[in-house]
Amino acid sequence: MSLDDIYHAVLNFEEDEIESLTRQQLDSGTNAKTILDEALIEALDEVGQCFSEGTMFVPEMLMAAETMKLGVEVLRPLLMGEKSDDKGTAVIASVQGDMHDIGKNLVAMMLEGSGFNIIDLGVDVDTDTILVAVHEHGAEFVLLSALLTTTMLAMKKTVLSLKEKAPELKVVVGGAPVNQEFADAIGADGYCDDAPAAVTLMRALVTA
């Protein structure tokens, strides 16, 4: 039993095995943070690399992220006390009028696995609901998804409103019709075109 077993369990989508493997590693004396960093997060990074290379696709990414999430849940009670390792709280939502959530869900799972506290508000979310969640949870980040060209206007309005009412927030946008030019035009702090890119960007924003 080693960290490699957990690493490969994520890459092979072994949802039935990941929890017991994680518990066995804990029982053997391995620190929870070590399991997170050197097995689960390293597997996540490998998933992102495979996706970038075109050897893994969205369905596989979803299965890997779900497997990883099960492992993280085993570690969560032990990690909760390690607040110094908490990368921050992010509210994530599909903007008002948009009912798509596969991409959003994948980003949420991968960010949660990477150490972020994720508040997922679901789909068709208006600005006021986002602001309430930001204040309630003390969030530093908001991630917005739009999968339709018709909801890009809602994204623009949401970003402008968030920046006006909570200028300290870091707002990241993404989705099929969105690009860097649009993100810059509406005043977003960042843009990502897939879940691995979202993890990389959020890590960079934390250290910026």
Backbone as CSV, one residue per row, in Angstrom:
resi,resn,N_x,N_y,N_z,CA_x,CA_y,CA_z,C_x,C_y,C_z
1,MET,0.860,-1.191,0.000,0.000,0.000,0.000,0.895,1.238,0.000
2,SER,0.703,2.113,-0.974,1.521,3.321,-1.050,0.688,4.468,-1.599
3,LEU,1.292,5.653,-1.608,0.629,6.814,-2.189,0.336,6.597,-3.672
4,ASP,1.181,5.812,-4.326,0.970,5.522,-5.747,-0.353,4.808,-5.989
5,ASP,-0.770,3.982,-5.019,-2.037,3.275,-5.168,-3.205,4.259,-5.226
6,ILE,-3.135,5.292,-4.391,-4.177,6.317,-4.382,-4.118,7.128,-5.672
7,TYR,-2.907,7.489,-6.065,-2.683,8.241,-7.301,-3.303,7.509,-8.494
8,HIS,-3.002,6.233,-8.616,-3.506,5.461,-9.754,-5.004,5.172,-9.629
9,ALA,-5.504,5.119,-8.419,-6.947,4.918,-8.234,-7.729,6.089,-8.821
10,VAL,-7.198,7.302,-8.656,-7.849,8.480,-9.248,-7.790,8.402,-10.765
11,LEU,-6.617,8.096,-11.295,-6.434,8.061,-12.750,-7.245,6.934,-13.402
12,ASN,-7.535,5.882,-12.622,-8.295,4.743,-13.157,-9.766,4.769,-12.734
13,PHE,-10.184,5.886,-12.112,-11.588,6.104,-11.732,-12.105,5.021,-10.785
14,GLU,-11.278,4.593,-9.832,-11.651,3.506,-8.929,-12.425,4.048,-7.721
15,GLU,-13.663,4.467,-7.987,-14.479,5.073,-6.934,-14.747,4.097,-5.783
16,ASP,-14.825,2.816,-6.084,-15.112,1.823,-5.050,-13.913,1.547,-4.148
17,GLU,-12.722,1.945,-4.599,-11.498,1.632,-3.865,-10.881,2.825,-3.155
18,ILE,-11.148,4.040,-3.643,-10.381,5.206,-3.198,-10.534,5.490,-1.701
19,GLU,-11.715,5.307,-1.166,-11.920,5.613,0.258,-11.126,4.647,1.144
20,SER,-11.207,3.356,0.852,-10.483,2.390,1.676,-8.976,2.556,1.518
21,LEU,-8.525,2.863,0.305,-7.089,3.097,0.094,-6.609,4.308,0.892
22,THR,-7.424,5.349,0.903,-7.057,6.565,1.641,-7.019,6.292,3.139
23,ARG,-8.012,5.559,3.629,-8.031,5.225,5.063,-6.844,4.331,5.441
24,GLN,-6.516,3.379,4.580,-5.365,2.510,4.851,-4.076,3.317,4.935
25,GLN,-3.953,4.307,4.064,-2.748,5.138,4.082,-2.676,5.967,5.358
26,LEU,-3.818,6.463,5.790,-3.871,7.188,7.066,-3.498,6.266,8.223
27,ASP,-4.042,5.065,8.199,-3.777,4.099,9.267,-2.303,3.699,9.326
28,SER,-1.645,3.787,8.183,-0.222,3.430,8.149,0.666,4.540,8.704
29,GLY,0.032,5.687,9.021,0.779,6.776,9.637,1.082,7.950,8.734
30,THR,0.625,7.900,7.502,0.890,9.007,6.587,0.011,10.198,6.927
31,ASN,0.612,11.382,6.912,-0.098,12.623,7.209,-1.154,12.917,6.149
32,ALA,-2.311,13.445,6.569,-3.403,13.730,5.642,-2.977,14.716,4.555
33,LYS,-2.212,15.728,4.934,-1.751,16.724,3.965,-0.824,16.088,2.934
34,THR,-0.017,15.132,3.358,0.873,14.434,2.429,0.062,13.633,1.413
35,ILE,-0.979,12.954,1.897,-1.839,12.191,0.988,-2.507,13.131,-0.014
36,LEU,-2.983,14.262,0.484,-3.637,15.230,-0.393,-2.678,15.744,-1.467
37,ASP,-1.500,16.190,-1.031,-0.555,16.836,-1.950,0.126,15.847,-2.889
38,GLU,0.575,14.712,-2.333,1.452,13.826,-3.101,0.719,12.686,-3.810
39,ALA,-0.561,12.536,-3.531,-1.334,11.498,-4.227,-2.521,12.110,-4.965
40,LEU,-3.424,12.737,-4.231,-4.654,13.232,-4.842,-4.417,14.428,-5.765
41,ILE,-3.680,15.433,-5.272,-3.445,16.615,-6.105,-2.512,16.299,-7.259
42,GLU,-1.520,15.445,-7.027,-0.643,15.055,-8.137,-1.436,14.314,-9.213
43,ALA,-2.395,13.511,-8.799,-3.253,12.835,-9.772,-4.093,13.851,-10.535
44,LEU,-4.597,14.847,-9.823,-5.365,15.918,-10.448,-4.535,16.640,-11.504
45,ASP,-3.292,16.936,-11.163,-2.407,17.604,-12.119,-2.164,16.732,-13.353
46,GLU,-2.028,15.444,-13.140,-1.832,14.522,-14.253,-3.076,14.466,-15.148
47,VAL,-4.241,14.504,-14.531,-5.492,14.544,-15.285,-5.520,15.789,-16.174
48,GLY,-5.144,16.924,-15.591,-5.113,18.165,-16.352,-4.144,18.094,-17.515
49,GLN,-2.983,17.477,-17.285,-1.985,17.329,-18.337,-2.507,16.432,-19.458
50,CYS,-3.139,15.331,-19.074,-3.697,14.415,-20.074,-4.778,15.095,-20.904
51,PHE,-5.593,15.917,-20.245,-6.638,16.640,-20.963,-6.018,17.605,-21.962
52,SER,-4.983,18.321,-21.532,-4.304,19.278,-22.412,-3.685,18.588,-23.614
53,GLU,-3.216,17.352,-23.418,-2.579,16.595,-24.492,-3.584,15.863,-25.376
54,GLY,-4.848,15.900,-24.976,-5.878,15.253,-25.772,-5.999,13.762,-25.555
55,THR,-5.413,13.259,-24.456,-5.508,11.826,-24.164,-6.588,11.520,-23.128
56,MET,-7.225,12.562,-22.619,-8.346,12.398,-21.695,-9.385,13.454,-22.037
57,PHE,-10.656,13.070,-21.902,-11.724,13.972,-22.296,-12.647,14.257,-21.114
58,VAL,-13.623,15.138,-21.326,-14.461,15.608,-20.225,-15.108,14.479,-19.420
59,PRO,-15.681,13.450,-20.037,-16.287,12.384,-19.215,-15.279,11.724,-18.276
60,GLU,-14.059,11.475,-18.790,-13.013,10.876,-17.948,-12.577,11.838,-16.847
61,MET,-12.494,13.120,-17.189,-12.130,14.120,-16.174,-13.150,14.151,-15.045
62,LEU,-14.417,14.052,-15.413,-15.468,14.043,-14.400,-15.342,12.834,-13.484
63,MET,-15.062,11.669,-14.069,-14.917,10.457,-13.256,-13.692,10.542,-12.347
64,ALA,-12.591,11.075,-12.877,-11.386,11.221,-12.061,-11.617,12.218,-10.930
65,ALA,-12.286,13.328,-11.248,-12.544,14.347,-10.234,-13.477,13.812,-9.148
66,GLU,-14.467,13.016,-9.538,-15.385,12.443,-8.552,-14.657,11.445,-7.662
67,THR,-13.769,10.657,-8.260,-12.975,9.707,-7.474,-12.101,10.443,-6.473
68,MET,-11.452,11.490,-6.956,-10.601,12.284,-6.080,-11.402,12.908,-4.938
69,LYS,-12.600,13.388,-5.258,-13.439,14.016,-4.243,-13.760,13.048,-3.110
70,LEU,-13.978,11.779,-3.433,-14.252,10.773,-2.407,-13.051,10.601,-1.476
71,GLY,-11.853,10.657,-2.058,-10.648,10.577,-1.238,-10.494,11.789,-0.343
72,VAL,-10.786,12.957,-0.901,-10.687,14.198,-0.126,-11.668,14.183,1.045
73,GLU,-12.851,13.613,0.830,-13.848,13.564,1.901,-13.340,12.762,3.098
74,VAL,-12.562,11.717,2.834,-11.970,10.941,3.926,-10.995,11.810,4.723
75,LEU,-10.253,12.648,4.014,-9.232,13.478,4.657,-9.797,14.736,5.301
76,ARG,-10.970,15.157,4.847,-11.486,16.467,5.242,-11.483,16.721,6.750
77,PRO,-11.971,15.785,7.584,-11.980,16.070,9.022,-10.586,16.364,9.578
78,LEU,-9.580,15.709,9.026,-8.215,15.927,9.489,-7.616,17.205,8.928
79,LEU,-8.068,17.591,7.749,-7.529,18.795,7.116,-8.181,20.065,7.636
80,MET,-9.352,19.935,8.225,-10.092,21.115,8.655,-9.301,21.970,9.643
81,GLY,-8.464,21.305,10.450,-7.680,22.046,11.429,-6.484,22.756,10.852
82,GLU,-6.158,22.439,9.610,-4.967,23.020,8.992,-5.354,24.234,8.161
83,LYS,-5.863,25.243,8.858,-6.374,26.415,8.160,-5.280,27.144,7.382
84,SER,-4.042,27.027,7.806,-2.959,27.705,7.102,-2.813,27.185,5.680
85,ASP,-3.312,25.986,5.439,-3.218,25.393,4.107,-4.448,25.685,3.254
86,ASP,-5.443,26.347,3.850,-6.658,26.674,3.127,-6.341,27.751,2.099
87,LYS,-6.641,27.477,0.843,-6.299,28.426,-0.215,-7.333,29.530,-0.377
88,GLY,-8.444,29.455,0.339,-9.450,30.496,0.240,-10.810,29.938,-0.126
89,THR,-11.807,30.821,-0.070,-13.185,30.432,-0.353,-13.639,31.054,-1.660
90,ALA,-14.269,30.235,-2.495,-14.761,30.694,-3.787,-16.222,30.330,-3.963
91,VAL,-17.009,31.284,-4.418,-18.395,31.040,-4.807,-18.409,30.755,-6.301
92,ILE,-19.091,29.697,-6.710,-19.155,29.338,-8.122,-20.605,29.174,-8.545
93,ALA,-20.921,29.606,-9.776,-22.309,29.543,-10.240,-22.366,29.670,-11.753
94,SER,-23.411,29.087,-12.335,-23.777,29.406,-13.712,-24.671,30.641,-13.648
95,VAL,-24.430,31.592,-14.539,-25.105,32.885,-14.441,-26.593,32.769,-14.722
96,GLN,-27.297,33.838,-14.387,-28.750,33.848,-14.541,-29.155,33.529,-15.981
97,GLY,-30.094,32.595,-16.119,-30.577,32.197,-17.430,-29.865,30.994,-18.017
98,ASP,-28.771,30.588,-17.397,-27.989,29.467,-17.926,-28.186,28.248,-17.034
99,MET,-28.644,27.143,-17.634,-28.964,25.947,-16.867,-27.892,24.861,-16.999
100,HIS,-26.772,25.169,-17.623,-25.722,24.178,-17.841,-24.792,24.122,-16.634
101,ASP,-24.386,22.901,-16.260,-23.557,22.814,-15.057,-22.437,21.783,-15.105
102,ILE,-22.274,21.048,-16.208,-21.235,20.013,-16.214,-19.850,20.628,-16.035
103,GLY,-19.551,21.652,-16.847,-18.249,22.301,-16.733,-18.048,22.940,-15.369
104,LYS,-19.099,23.602,-14.879,-19.024,24.236,-13.560,-18.768,23.204,-12.469
105,ASN,-19.464,22.093,-12.543,-19.304,21.052,-11.530,-17.881,20.484,-11.532
106,LEU,-17.320,20.323,-12.710,-15.965,19.797,-12.816,-14.956,20.773,-12.219
107,VAL,-15.114,22.055,-12.543,-14.234,23.081,-11.969,-14.350,23.069,-10.446
108,ALA,-15.591,22.996,-9.949,-15.809,23.006,-8.492,-15.120,21.821,-7.824
109,MET,-15.267,20.629,-8.405,-14.659,19.435,-7.816,-13.133,19.522,-7.813
110,MET,-12.583,19.994,-8.924,-11.123,20.046,-9.025,-10.544,21.117,-8.105
111,LEU,-11.224,22.242,-7.969,-10.747,23.282,-7.067,-10.863,22.840,-5.613
112,GLU,-11.948,22.155,-5.295,-12.126,21.662,-3.926,-11.026,20.664,-3.589
113,GLY,-10.716,19.815,-4.547,-9.638,18.868,-4.331,-8.289,19.524,-4.186
114,SER,-8.151,20.727,-4.739,-6.884,21.452,-4.673,-6.756,22.299,-3.410
115,GLY,-7.764,22.262,-2.552,-7.642,22.961,-1.274,-8.498,24.202,-1.119
116,PHE,-9.325,24.509,-2.101,-10.222,25.653,-1.982,-11.531,25.226,-1.322
117,ASN,-12.109,26.144,-0.564,-13.439,25.941,-0.002,-14.438,26.443,-1.039
118,ILE,-15.225,25.546,-1.622,-16.101,25.898,-2.733,-17.556,25.975,-2.287
119,ILE,-18.187,27.100,-2.592,-19.614,27.294,-2.350,-20.297,27.266,-3.711
120,ASP,-20.934,26.145,-4.033,-21.551,25.963,-5.341,-23.028,26.353,-5.266
121,LEU,-23.374,27.419,-5.961,-24.745,27.927,-5.923,-25.630,27.323,-7.012
122,GLY,-25.047,26.503,-7.886,-25.849,25.841,-8.905,-25.986,26.659,-10.174
123,VAL,-27.158,26.552,-10.806,-27.387,27.184,-12.110,-28.422,28.303,-11.988
124,ASP,-28.450,29.157,-13.029,-29.448,30.226,-13.115,-29.427,31.102,-11.853
125,VAL,-28.244,31.615,-11.533,-28.040,32.341,-10.272,-27.915,33.839,-10.534
126,ASP,-28.706,34.635,-9.810,-28.631,36.085,-10.009,-27.546,36.714,-9.130
127,THR,-27.245,37.962,-9.414,-26.148,38.658,-8.745,-26.371,38.785,-7.247
128,ASP,-27.590,39.109,-6.847,-27.860,39.297,-5.419,-27.599,38.013,-4.629
129,THR,-27.976,36.871,-5.203,-27.729,35.591,-4.534,-26.221,35.357,-4.366
130,ILE,-25.465,35.715,-5.388,-24.008,35.570,-5.315,-23.435,36.464,-4.226
131,LEU,-23.889,37.698,-4.178,-23.373,38.641,-3.168,-23.700,38.189,-1.749
132,VAL,-24.900,37.664,-1.551,-25.283,37.149,-0.234,-24.339,36.021,0.174
133,ALA,-24.060,35.119,-0.755,-23.170,33.995,-0.459,-21.747,34.475,-0.188
134,VAL,-21.296,35.472,-0.933,-19.949,36.030,-0.728,-19.813,36.561,0.693
135,HIS,-20.794,37.332,1.117,-20.735,37.917,2.462,-20.938,36.866,3.555
136,GLU,-21.828,35.929,3.304,-22.114,34.891,4.300,-20.905,34.003,4.553
137,HIS,-20.156,33.695,3.506,-19.044,32.759,3.620,-17.675,33.438,3.613
138,GLY,-17.654,34.762,3.499,-16.388,35.474,3.470,-15.530,35.096,2.274
139,ALA,-16.167,34.934,1.127,-15.458,34.475,-0.073,-14.560,35.558,-0.648
140,GLU,-13.404,35.125,-1.147,-12.475,36.032,-1.814,-12.587,35.964,-3.330
141,PHE,-13.209,34.881,-3.821,-13.280,34.637,-5.258,-14.712,34.313,-5.685
142,VAL,-15.031,34.693,-6.920,-16.279,34.275,-7.552,-15.934,33.736,-8.934
143,LEU,-16.453,32.543,-9.242,-16.259,31.944,-10.563,-17.610,31.830,-11.244
144,LEU,-17.687,32.364,-12.460,-18.950,32.408,-13.194,-18.839,31.639,-14.499
145,SER,-19.878,30.857,-14.790,-19.908,30.068,-16.019,-21.086,30.474,-16.882
146,ALA,-20.828,30.577,-18.201,-21.896,30.803,-19.170,-21.644,29.888,-20.361
147,LEU,-22.608,29.060,-20.685,-22.447,28.110,-21.789,-23.212,28.535,-23.037
148,LEU,-23.938,29.627,-22.952,-24.728,30.100,-24.084,-24.342,31.538,-24.422
149,THR,-24.323,31.851,-25.710,-24.038,33.241,-26.093,-25.114,34.179,-25.543
150,THR,-26.324,33.662,-25.389,-27.422,34.487,-24.893,-27.280,34.840,-23.414
151,THR,-26.448,34.104,-22.684,-26.268,34.413,-21.262,-24.970,35.173,-21.000
152,MET,-24.233,35.499,-22.044,-23.020,36.296,-21.858,-23.353,37.697,-21.340
153,LEU,-24.504,38.226,-21.748,-24.921,39.534,-21.253,-25.161,39.488,-19.750
154,ALA,-25.778,38.389,-19.284,-25.995,38.223,-17.849,-24.664,38.137,-17.116
155,MET,-23.682,37.468,-17.725,-22.351,37.395,-17.122,-21.739,38.784,-17.005
156,LYS,-21.853,39.556,-18.069,-21.314,40.922,-18.054,-21.948,41.747,-16.937
157,LYS,-23.275,41.702,-16.857,-23.980,42.472,-15.825,-23.569,42.021,-14.428
158,THR,-23.403,40.711,-14.249,-23.025,40.173,-12.945,-21.627,40.632,-12.554
159,VAL,-20.687,40.535,-13.474,-19.315,40.951,-13.179,-19.272,42.435,-12.838
160,LEU,-19.934,43.267,-13.628,-19.931,44.716,-13.383,-20.535,45.029,-12.012
161,SER,-21.608,44.339,-11.681,-22.269,44.575,-10.391,-21.395,44.115,-9.235
162,LEU,-20.768,42.944,-9.376,-19.888,42.447,-8.317,-18.723,43.393,-8.093
163,LYS,-18.146,43.888,-9.171,-17.001,44.785,-9.068,-17.384,46.120,-8.440
164,GLU,-18.622,46.530,-8.683,-19.094,47.784,-8.104,-19.372,47.636,-6.610
165,LYS,-20.012,46.519,-6.248,-20.453,46.343,-4.866,-19.420,45.661,-3.973
166,ALA,-18.505,44.922,-4.560,-17.475,44.218,-3.784,-16.162,44.252,-4.567
167,PRO,-15.550,45.417,-4.696,-14.371,45.574,-5.560,-13.172,44.730,-5.157
168,GLU,-13.170,44.248,-3.923,-12.039,43.433,-3.471,-12.107,42.008,-4.006
169,LEU,-13.257,41.603,-4.523,-13.425,40.247,-5.040,-12.576,40.008,-6.280
170,LYS,-12.068,38.776,-6.403,-11.434,38.340,-7.635,-12.478,37.523,-8.403
171,VAL,-12.816,37.964,-9.606,-13.867,37.321,-10.386,-13.251,36.628,-11.605
172,VAL,-13.542,35.339,-11.744,-13.024,34.530,-12.845,-14.206,34.040,-13.671
173,VAL,-14.062,34.086,-14.998,-15.155,33.673,-15.877,-14.694,32.580,-16.833
174,GLY,-15.669,31.817,-17.330,-15.369,30.764,-18.283,-16.636,30.237,-18.913
175,GLY,-16.465,29.334,-19.885,-17.593,28.768,-20.597,-17.341,28.810,-22.089
176,ALA,-18.065,27.997,-22.822,-17.811,27.814,-24.253,-17.751,29.103,-25.068
177,PRO,-18.687,30.053,-24.892,-18.643,31.248,-25.737,-17.709,32.340,-25.223
178,VAL,-17.139,32.140,-24.049,-16.327,33.174,-23.391,-14.869,33.047,-23.832
179,ASN,-14.193,34.181,-23.975,-12.762,34.173,-24.273,-12.061,35.262,-23.475
180,GLN,-10.739,35.327,-23.611,-9.958,36.284,-22.834,-10.356,37.726,-23.161
181,GLU,-10.615,37.980,-24.428,-10.993,39.338,-24.845,-12.282,39.781,-24.158
182,PHE,-13.264,38.883,-24.124,-14.529,39.201,-23.464,-14.316,39.397,-21.967
183,ALA,-13.522,38.528,-21.360,-13.234,38.641,-19.923,-12.606,39.985,-19.604
184,ASP,-11.653,40.392,-20.429,-11.000,41.694,-20.216,-11.997,42.833,-20.382
185,ALA,-12.864,42.714,-21.377,-13.810,43.789,-21.684,-14.818,44.014,-20.561
186,ILE,-15.188,42.943,-19.860,-16.194,43.097,-18.797,-15.572,43.289,-17.423
187,GLY,-14.241,43.334,-17.367,-13.571,43.632,-16.102,-13.321,42.450,-15.193
188,ALA,-13.360,41.228,-15.743,-13.055,40.045,-14.924,-11.561,40.012,-14.594
189,ASP,-11.237,39.366,-13.491,-9.836,39.249,-13.073,-9.122,38.091,-13.734
190,GLY,-9.896,37.196,-14.352,-9.268,36.061,-14.994,-10.248,35.310,-15.867
191,TYR,-9.693,34.518,-16.777,-10.481,33.692,-17.684,-9.822,32.325,-17.785
192,CYS,-10.624,31.278,-17.839,-10.080,29.938,-18.049,-11.003,29.186,-18.993
193,ASP,-10.397,28.369,-19.861,-11.194,27.679,-20.865,-11.492,26.234,-20.521
194,ASP,-10.923,25.735,-19.403,-11.258,24.384,-18.949,-10.925,24.266,-17.472
195,ALA,-11.288,23.130,-16.886,-11.120,22.951,-15.440,-9.651,22.961,-14.997
196,PRO,-8.741,22.263,-15.687,-7.335,22.341,-15.271,-6.788,23.765,-15.304
197,ALA,-7.207,24.538,-16.318,-6.769,25.931,-16.401,-7.312,26.737,-15.229
198,ALA,-8.516,26.399,-14.780,-9.107,27.095,-13.634,-8.288,26.847,-12.376
199,VAL,-7.843,25.631,-12.194,-7.008,25.302,-11.034,-5.699,26.086,-11.088
200,THR,-5.062,26.108,-12.236,-3.796,26.836,-12.399,-3.989,28.319,-12.135
201,LEU,-5.056,28.896,-12.700,-5.324,30.323,-12.526,-5.610,30.657,-11.073
202,MET,-6.424,29.857,-10.429,-6.782,30.140,-9.033,-5.565,30.031,-8.122
203,ARG,-4.701,29.061,-8.378,-3.472,28.965,-7.608,-2.642,30.230,-7.760
204,ALA,-2.604,30.754,-8.988,-1.834,31.976,-9.253,-2.456,33.190,-8.556
205,LEU,-3.781,33.253,-8.549,-4.460,34.387,-7.897,-4.227,34.377,-6.393
206,VAL,-4.126,33.201,-5.808,-3.887,33.110,-4.360,-2.537,33.707,-3.999
207,THR,-1.540,33.461,-4.826,-0.179,33.907,-4.514,0.138,35.285,-5.071
208,ALA,-0.806,35.852,-5.858,-0.558,37.155,-6.480,-0.525,38.267,-5.430
